[in-house]
Amino acid sequence: MNPFRFWRWLRQTERVDELRAALERVSGDYSELLDDLQDLIRATREENQ
């Protein structure tokens, strides 16, 4: 989902359950990617020291 579209939708929505469900979907989809990015950042820092 485009972050700008998401932000616009977030400002428009007042339904907390809908927001919670959307955030759970996003965090579920991206949790593995975020873990990989953290590992990559950690490895890069170790190489640069």
PDB file of N, CA, C, O and CB in Angstrom:
ATOM      1  N   MET A   1       0.851  -1.194   0.000  1.00  0.00           N
ATOM      2  CA  MET A   1       0.000   0.000   0.000  1.00  0.00           C
ATOM      3  C   MET A   1       0.889   1.247   0.000  1.00  0.00           C
ATOM      4  O   MET A   1       1.860   1.338   0.752  1.00  0.00           O
ATOM      5  CB  MET A   1      -0.964   0.004   1.237  1.00  0.00           C
ATOM      6  N   ASN A   2       0.545   2.168  -0.831  1.00  0.00           N
ATOM      7  CA  ASN A   2       1.267   3.435  -0.904  1.00  0.00           C
ATOM      8  C   ASN A   2       1.151   4.162   0.441  1.00  0.00           C
ATOM      9  O   ASN A   2       0.042   4.351   0.940  1.00  0.00           O
ATOM     10  CB  ASN A   2       0.716   4.321  -2.063  1.00  0.00           C
ATOM     11  N   PRO A   3       2.282   4.573   1.035  1.00  0.00           N
ATOM     12  CA  PRO A   3       2.226   5.235   2.354  1.00  0.00           C
ATOM     13  C   PRO A   3       1.358   6.492   2.350  1.00  0.00           C
ATOM     14  O   PRO A   3       0.685   6.776   3.341  1.00  0.00           O
ATOM     15  CB  PRO A   3       3.630   5.598   2.813  1.00  0.00           C
ATOM     16  N   PHE A   4       1.362   7.243   1.257  1.00  0.00           N
ATOM     17  CA  PHE A   4       0.566   8.464   1.207  1.00  0.00           C
ATOM     18  C   PHE A   4      -0.924   8.136   1.164  1.00  0.00           C
ATOM     19  O   PHE A   4      -1.736   8.802   1.806  1.00  0.00           O
ATOM     20  CB  PHE A   4       0.960   9.311  -0.010  1.00  0.00           C
ATOM     21  N   ARG A   5      -1.271   7.101   0.399  1.00  0.00           N
ATOM     22  CA  ARG A   5      -2.674   6.677   0.374  1.00  0.00           C
ATOM     23  C   ARG A   5      -3.089   6.165   1.736  1.00  0.00           C
ATOM     24  O   ARG A   5      -4.196   6.433   2.204  1.00  0.00           O
ATOM     25  CB  ARG A   5      -2.903   5.593  -0.692  1.00  0.00           C
ATOM     26  N   PHE A   6      -2.181   5.418   2.374  1.00  0.00           N
ATOM     27  CA  PHE A   6      -2.489   4.901   3.705  1.00  0.00           C
ATOM     28  C   PHE A   6      -2.699   6.056   4.684  1.00  0.00           C
ATOM     29  O   PHE A   6      -3.635   6.029   5.483  1.00  0.00           O
ATOM     30  CB  PHE A   6      -1.359   3.970   4.202  1.00  0.00           C
ATOM     31  N   TRP A   7      -1.838   7.063   4.627  1.00  0.00           N
ATOM     32  CA  TRP A   7      -1.953   8.198   5.539  1.00  0.00           C
ATOM     33  C   TRP A   7      -3.261   8.941   5.305  1.00  0.00           C
ATOM     34  O   TRP A   7      -3.923   9.344   6.261  1.00  0.00           O
ATOM     35  CB  TRP A   7      -0.763   9.151   5.369  1.00  0.00           C
ATOM     36  N   ARG A   8      -3.636   9.124   4.049  1.00  0.00           N
ATOM     37  CA  ARG A   8      -4.897   9.792   3.723  1.00  0.00           C
ATOM     38  C   ARG A   8      -6.068   8.978   4.274  1.00  0.00           C
ATOM     39  O   ARG A   8      -7.002   9.526   4.859  1.00  0.00           O
ATOM     40  CB  ARG A   8      -5.040   9.983   2.187  1.00  0.00           C
ATOM     41  N   TRP A   9      -5.999   7.653   4.074  1.00  0.00           N
ATOM     42  CA  TRP A   9      -7.057   6.777   4.598  1.00  0.00           C
ATOM     43  C   TRP A   9      -7.092   6.837   6.117  1.00  0.00           C
ATOM     44  O   TRP A   9      -8.166   6.854   6.719  1.00  0.00           O
ATOM     45  CB  TRP A   9      -6.846   5.322   4.129  1.00  0.00           C
ATOM     46  N   LEU A  10      -5.907   6.869   6.742  1.00  0.00           N
ATOM     47  CA  LEU A  10      -5.830   6.918   8.207  1.00  0.00           C
ATOM     48  C   LEU A  10      -6.503   8.176   8.745  1.00  0.00           C
ATOM     49  O   LEU A  10      -7.213   8.125   9.750  1.00  0.00           O
ATOM     50  CB  LEU A  10      -4.363   6.865   8.672  1.00  0.00           C
ATOM     51  N   ARG A  11      -6.283   9.293   8.082  1.00  0.00           N
ATOM     52  CA  ARG A  11      -6.907  10.542   8.533  1.00  0.00           C
ATOM     53  C   ARG A  11      -8.418  10.502   8.343  1.00  0.00           C
ATOM     54  O   ARG A  11      -9.157  11.102   9.123  1.00  0.00           O
ATOM     55  CB  ARG A  11      -6.317  11.740   7.777  1.00  0.00           C
ATOM     56  N   GLN A  12      -8.885   9.796   7.305  1.00  0.00           N
ATOM     57  CA  GLN A  12     -10.318   9.778   7.013  1.00  0.00           C
ATOM     58  C   GLN A  12     -11.082   8.794   7.888  1.00  0.00           C
ATOM     59  O   GLN A  12     -12.258   9.004   8.184  1.00  0.00           O
ATOM     60  CB  GLN A  12     -10.541   9.440   5.560  1.00  0.00           C
ATOM     61  N   THR A  13     -10.422   7.730   8.298  1.00  0.00           N
ATOM     62  CA  THR A  13     -11.148   6.682   9.019  1.00  0.00           C
ATOM     63  C   THR A  13     -11.269   7.037  10.496  1.00  0.00           C
ATOM     64  O   THR A  13     -10.360   7.616  11.091  1.00  0.00           O
ATOM     65  CB  THR A  13     -10.444   5.322   8.853  1.00  0.00           C
ATOM     66  N   GLU A  14     -12.386   6.683  11.058  1.00  0.00           N
ATOM     67  CA  GLU A  14     -12.592   6.876  12.492  1.00  0.00           C
ATOM     68  C   GLU A  14     -12.893   5.539  13.158  1.00  0.00           C
ATOM     69  O   GLU A  14     -13.202   5.474  14.348  1.00  0.00           O
ATOM     70  CB  GLU A  14     -13.739   7.881  12.752  1.00  0.00           C
ATOM     71  N   ARG A  15     -12.798   4.484  12.373  1.00  0.00           N
ATOM     72  CA  ARG A  15     -13.141   3.168  12.897  1.00  0.00           C
ATOM     73  C   ARG A  15     -11.880   2.453  13.348  1.00  0.00           C
ATOM     74  O   ARG A  15     -11.076   2.011  12.527  1.00  0.00           O
ATOM     75  CB  ARG A  15     -13.890   2.332  11.841  1.00  0.00           C
ATOM     76  N   VAL A  16     -11.717   2.344  14.643  1.00  0.00           N
ATOM     77  CA  VAL A  16     -10.493   1.813  15.226  1.00  0.00           C
ATOM     78  C   VAL A  16     -10.290   0.344  14.860  1.00  0.00           C
ATOM     79  O   VAL A  16      -9.161  -0.087  14.626  1.00  0.00           O
ATOM     80  CB  VAL A  16     -10.519   1.977  16.741  1.00  0.00           C
ATOM     81  N   ASP A  17     -11.376  -0.424  14.810  1.00  0.00           N
ATOM     82  CA  ASP A  17     -11.231  -1.842  14.477  1.00  0.00           C
ATOM     83  C   ASP A  17     -10.703  -2.025  13.059  1.00  0.00           C
ATOM     84  O   ASP A  17      -9.915  -2.934  12.800  1.00  0.00           O
ATOM     85  CB  ASP A  17     -12.570  -2.566  14.634  1.00  0.00           C
ATOM     86  N   GLU A  18     -11.135  -1.164  12.144  1.00  0.00           N
ATOM     87  CA  GLU A  18     -10.661  -1.214  10.760  1.00  0.00           C
ATOM     88  C   GLU A  18      -9.171  -0.872  10.712  1.00  0.00           C
ATOM     89  O   GLU A  18      -8.402  -1.518  10.001  1.00  0.00           O
ATOM     90  CB  GLU A  18     -11.474  -0.239   9.863  1.00  0.00           C
ATOM     91  N   LEU A  19      -8.776   0.136  11.465  1.00  0.00           N
ATOM     92  CA  LEU A  19      -7.368   0.535  11.536  1.00  0.00           C
ATOM     93  C   LEU A  19      -6.517  -0.594  12.112  1.00  0.00           C
ATOM     94  O   LEU A  19      -5.451  -0.909  11.583  1.00  0.00           O
ATOM     95  CB  LEU A  19      -7.208   1.809  12.390  1.00  0.00           C
ATOM     96  N   ARG A  20      -6.991  -1.194  13.188  1.00  0.00           N
ATOM     97  CA  ARG A  20      -6.234  -2.281  13.822  1.00  0.00           C
ATOM     98  C   ARG A  20      -6.046  -3.446  12.847  1.00  0.00           C
ATOM     99  O   ARG A  20      -4.952  -4.001  12.747  1.00  0.00           O
ATOM    100  CB  ARG A  20      -6.954  -2.768  15.105  1.00  0.00           C
ATOM    101  N   ALA A  21      -7.102  -3.811  12.135  1.00  0.00           N
ATOM    102  CA  ALA A  21      -7.012  -4.908  11.174  1.00  0.00           C
ATOM    103  C   ALA A  21      -6.014  -4.581  10.062  1.00  0.00           C
ATOM    104  O   ALA A  21      -5.233  -5.440   9.653  1.00  0.00           O
ATOM    105  CB  ALA A  21      -8.393  -5.207  10.573  1.00  0.00           C
ATOM    106  N   ALA A  22      -6.043  -3.344   9.579  1.00  0.00           N
ATOM    107  CA  ALA A  22      -5.112  -2.944   8.518  1.00  0.00           C
ATOM    108  C   ALA A  22      -3.672  -2.992   9.015  1.00  0.00           C
ATOM    109  O   ALA A  22      -2.783  -3.458   8.303  1.00  0.00           O
ATOM    110  CB  ALA A  22      -5.449  -1.532   8.009  1.00  0.00           C
ATOM    111  N   LEU A  23      -3.445  -2.515  10.221  1.00  0.00           N
ATOM    112  CA  LEU A  23      -2.079  -2.528  10.760  1.00  0.00           C
ATOM    113  C   LEU A  23      -1.590  -3.952  10.978  1.00  0.00           C
ATOM    114  O   LEU A  23      -0.414  -4.242  10.757  1.00  0.00           O
ATOM    115  CB  LEU A  23      -2.012  -1.746  12.077  1.00  0.00           C
ATOM    116  N   GLU A  24      -2.470  -4.836  11.404  1.00  0.00           N
ATOM    117  CA  GLU A  24      -2.080  -6.237  11.590  1.00  0.00           C
ATOM    118  C   GLU A  24      -1.722  -6.876  10.246  1.00  0.00           C
ATOM    119  O   GLU A  24      -0.777  -7.660  10.158  1.00  0.00           O
ATOM    120  CB  GLU A  24      -3.218  -7.031  12.275  1.00  0.00           C
ATOM    121  N   ARG A  25      -2.479  -6.539   9.205  1.00  0.00           N
ATOM    122  CA  ARG A  25      -2.152  -7.061   7.869  1.00  0.00           C
ATOM    123  C   ARG A  25      -0.787  -6.565   7.419  1.00  0.00           C
ATOM    124  O   ARG A  25       0.037  -7.344   6.940  1.00  0.00           O
ATOM    125  CB  ARG A  25      -3.228  -6.648   6.843  1.00  0.00           C
ATOM    126  N   VAL A  26      -0.551  -5.270   7.575  1.00  0.00           N
ATOM    127  CA  VAL A  26       0.718  -4.682   7.131  1.00  0.00           C
ATOM    128  C   VAL A  26       1.879  -5.265   7.926  1.00  0.00           C
ATOM    129  O   VAL A  26       2.889  -5.661   7.343  1.00  0.00           O
ATOM    130  CB  VAL A  26       0.690  -3.145   7.278  1.00  0.00           C
ATOM    131  N   SER A  27       1.750  -5.324   9.248  1.00  0.00           N
ATOM    132  CA  SER A  27       2.861  -5.822  10.054  1.00  0.00           C
ATOM    133  C   SER A  27       3.105  -7.296   9.761  1.00  0.00           C
ATOM    134  O   SER A  27       4.249  -7.748   9.788  1.00  0.00           O
ATOM    135  CB  SER A  27       2.583  -5.612  11.552  1.00  0.00           C
ATOM    136  N   GLY A  28       2.047  -8.050   9.483  1.00  0.00           N
ATOM    137  CA  GLY A  28       2.223  -9.451   9.132  1.00  0.00           C
ATOM    138  C   GLY A  28       2.955  -9.612   7.812  1.00  0.00           C
ATOM    139  O   GLY A  28       3.810 -10.487   7.676  1.00  0.00           O
ATOM    140  N   ASP A  29       2.623  -8.766   6.829  1.00  0.00           N
ATOM    141  CA  ASP A  29       3.242  -8.856   5.515  1.00  0.00           C
ATOM    142  C   ASP A  29       4.705  -8.445   5.545  1.00  0.00           C
ATOM    143  O   ASP A  29       5.517  -8.991   4.798  1.00  0.00           O
ATOM    144  CB  ASP A  29       2.490  -7.998   4.528  1.00  0.00           C
ATOM    145  N   TYR A  30       5.046  -7.495   6.393  1.00  0.00           N
ATOM    146  CA  TYR A  30       6.378  -6.904   6.328  1.00  0.00           C
ATOM    147  C   TYR A  30       7.309  -7.326   7.460  1.00  0.00           C
ATOM    148  O   TYR A  30       8.466  -6.906   7.491  1.00  0.00           O
ATOM    149  CB  TYR A  30       6.257  -5.425   6.327  1.00  0.00           C
ATOM    150  N   SER A  31       6.826  -8.153   8.394  1.00  0.00           N
ATOM    151  CA  SER A  31       7.677  -8.490   9.535  1.00  0.00           C
ATOM    152  C   SER A  31       8.946  -9.219   9.096  1.00  0.00           C
ATOM    153  O   SER A  31      10.026  -8.940   9.617  1.00  0.00           O
ATOM    154  CB  SER A  31       6.903  -9.351  10.533  1.00  0.00           C
ATOM    155  N   GLU A  32       8.832 -10.149   8.143  1.00  0.00           N
ATOM    156  CA  GLU A  32      10.024 -10.863   7.671  1.00  0.00           C
ATOM    157  C   GLU A  32      10.968  -9.916   6.949  1.00  0.00           C
ATOM    158  O   GLU A  32      12.184  -9.992   7.125  1.00  0.00           O
ATOM    159  CB  GLU A  32       9.630 -12.023   6.742  1.00  0.00           C
ATOM    160  N   LEU A  33      10.419  -9.034   6.146  1.00  0.00           N
ATOM    161  CA  LEU A  33      11.246  -8.069   5.425  1.00  0.00           C
ATOM    162  C   LEU A  33      11.981  -7.161   6.406  1.00  0.00           C
ATOM    163  O   LEU A  33      13.165  -6.879   6.223  1.00  0.00           O
ATOM    164  CB  LEU A  33      10.386  -7.230   4.461  1.00  0.00           C
ATOM    165  N   LEU A  34      11.284  -6.702   7.447  1.00  0.00           N
ATOM    166  CA  LEU A  34      11.924  -5.843   8.441  1.00  0.00           C
ATOM    167  C   LEU A  34      13.027  -6.585   9.175  1.00  0.00           C
ATOM    168  O   LEU A  34      14.079  -6.012   9.457  1.00  0.00           O
ATOM    169  CB  LEU A  34      10.895  -5.318   9.436  1.00  0.00           C
ATOM    170  N   ASP A  35      12.798  -7.862   9.489  1.00  0.00           N
ATOM    171  CA  ASP A  35      13.848  -8.660  10.139  1.00  0.00           C
ATOM    172  C   ASP A  35      15.070  -8.753   9.239  1.00  0.00           C
ATOM    173  O   ASP A  35      16.200  -8.603   9.704  1.00  0.00           O
ATOM    174  CB  ASP A  35      13.330 -10.077  10.482  1.00  0.00           C
ATOM    175  N   ASP A  36      14.847  -9.001   7.946  1.00  0.00           N
ATOM    176  CA  ASP A  36      15.969  -9.085   7.006  1.00  0.00           C
ATOM    177  C   ASP A  36      16.713  -7.761   6.920  1.00  0.00           C
ATOM    178  O   ASP A  36      17.944  -7.740   6.883  1.00  0.00           O
ATOM    179  CB  ASP A  36      15.474  -9.498   5.617  1.00  0.00           C
ATOM    180  N   LEU A  37      15.980  -6.662   6.889  1.00  0.00           N
ATOM    181  CA  LEU A  37      16.622  -5.345   6.826  1.00  0.00           C
ATOM    182  C   LEU A  37      17.447  -5.076   8.083  1.00  0.00           C
ATOM    183  O   LEU A  37      18.548  -4.534   7.992  1.00  0.00           O
ATOM    184  CB  LEU A  37      15.567  -4.244   6.644  1.00  0.00           C
ATOM    185  N   GLN A  38      16.933  -5.443   9.240  1.00  0.00           N
ATOM    186  CA  GLN A  38      17.681  -5.256  10.479  1.00  0.00           C
ATOM    187  C   GLN A  38      18.966  -6.075  10.462  1.00  0.00           C
ATOM    188  O   GLN A  38      20.015  -5.594  10.891  1.00  0.00           O
ATOM    189  CB  GLN A  38      16.822  -5.640  11.689  1.00  0.00           C
ATOM    190  N   ASP A  39      18.889  -7.314   9.968  1.00  0.00           N
ATOM    191  CA  ASP A  39      20.086  -8.146   9.869  1.00  0.00           C
ATOM    192  C   ASP A  39      21.104  -7.516   8.926  1.00  0.00           C
ATOM    193  O   ASP A  39      22.300  -7.503   9.217  1.00  0.00           O
ATOM    194  CB  ASP A  39      19.721  -9.557   9.389  1.00  0.00           C
ATOM    195  N   LEU A  40      20.634  -6.997   7.805  1.00  0.00           N
ATOM    196  CA  LEU A  40      21.516  -6.360   6.833  1.00  0.00           C
ATOM    197  C   LEU A  40      22.183  -5.124   7.434  1.00  0.00           C
ATOM    198  O   LEU A  40      23.383  -4.916   7.254  1.00  0.00           O
ATOM    199  CB  LEU A  40      20.734  -5.981   5.569  1.00  0.00           C
ATOM    200  N   ILE A  41      21.410  -4.306   8.145  1.00  0.00           N
ATOM    201  CA  ILE A  41      21.967  -3.115   8.788  1.00  0.00           C
ATOM    202  C   ILE A  41      23.008  -3.508   9.824  1.00  0.00           C
ATOM    203  O   ILE A  41      24.075  -2.899   9.899  1.00  0.00           O
ATOM    204  CB  ILE A  41      20.855  -2.278   9.443  1.00  0.00           C
ATOM    205  N   ARG A  42      22.703  -4.519  10.617  1.00  0.00           N
ATOM    206  CA  ARG A  42      23.632  -4.988  11.643  1.00  0.00           C
ATOM    207  C   ARG A  42      24.938  -5.459  11.004  1.00  0.00           C
ATOM    208  O   ARG A  42      26.023  -5.118  11.476  1.00  0.00           O
ATOM    209  CB  ARG A  42      22.997  -6.127  12.468  1.00  0.00           C
ATOM    210  N   ALA A  43      24.830  -6.247   9.924  1.00  0.00           N
ATOM    211  CA  ALA A  43      26.018  -6.763   9.240  1.00  0.00           C
ATOM    212  C   ALA A  43      26.840  -5.624   8.643  1.00  0.00           C
ATOM    213  O   ALA A  43      28.069  -5.648   8.698  1.00  0.00           O
ATOM    214  CB  ALA A  43      25.615  -7.759   8.140  1.00  0.00           C
ATOM    215  N   THR A  44      26.166  -4.631   8.075  1.00  0.00           N
ATOM    216  CA  THR A  44      26.862  -3.496   7.475  1.00  0.00           C
ATOM    217  C   THR A  44      27.602  -2.695   8.540  1.00  0.00           C
ATOM    218  O   THR A  44      28.732  -2.264   8.313  1.00  0.00           O
ATOM    219  CB  THR A  44      25.874  -2.593   6.724  1.00  0.00           C
ATOM    220  N   ARG A  45      26.984  -2.493   9.692  1.00  0.00           N
ATOM    221  CA  ARG A  45      27.643  -1.782  10.774  1.00  0.00           C
ATOM    222  C   ARG A  45      28.886  -2.515  11.243  1.00  0.00           C
ATOM    223  O   ARG A  45      29.922  -1.901  11.495  1.00  0.00           O
ATOM    224  CB  ARG A  45      26.689  -1.584  11.931  1.00  0.00           C
ATOM    225  N   GLU A  46      28.775  -3.835  11.358  1.00  0.00           N
ATOM    226  CA  GLU A  46      29.918  -4.629  11.816  1.00  0.00           C
ATOM    227  C   GLU A  46      31.068  -4.539  10.821  1.00  0.00           C
ATOM    228  O   GLU A  46      32.229  -4.482  11.225  1.00  0.00           O
ATOM    229  CB  GLU A  46      29.509  -6.098  12.022  1.00  0.00           C
ATOM    230  N   GLU A  47      30.760  -4.526   9.529  1.00  0.00           N
ATOM    231  CA  GLU A  47      31.802  -4.416   8.507  1.00  0.00           C
ATOM    232  C   GLU A  47      32.480  -3.050   8.557  1.00  0.00           C
ATOM    233  O   GLU A  47      33.680  -2.942   8.306  1.00  0.00           O
ATOM    234  CB  GLU A  47      31.211  -4.658   7.115  1.00  0.00           C
ATOM    235  N   ASN A  48      31.722  -2.017   8.877  1.00  0.00           N
ATOM    236  CA  ASN A  48      32.257  -0.657   8.852  1.00  0.00           C
ATOM    237  C   ASN A  48      33.062  -0.305  10.097  1.00  0.00           C
ATOM    238  O   ASN A  48      33.749   0.716  10.123  1.00  0.00           O
ATOM    239  CB  ASN A  48      31.134   0.325   8.695  1.00  0.00           C
ATOM    240  N   GLN A  49      32.983  -1.137  11.120  1.00  0.00           N
ATOM    241  CA  GLN A  49      33.715  -0.808  12.352  1.00  0.00           C
ATOM    242  C   GLN A  49      35.144  -1.270  12.290  1.00  0.00           C
ATOM    243  O   GLN A  49      35.898  -1.073  13.243  1.00  0.00           O
ATOM    244  CB  GLN A  49      33.038  -1.424  13.555  1.00  0.00           C
TER     245      GLN A  49
END
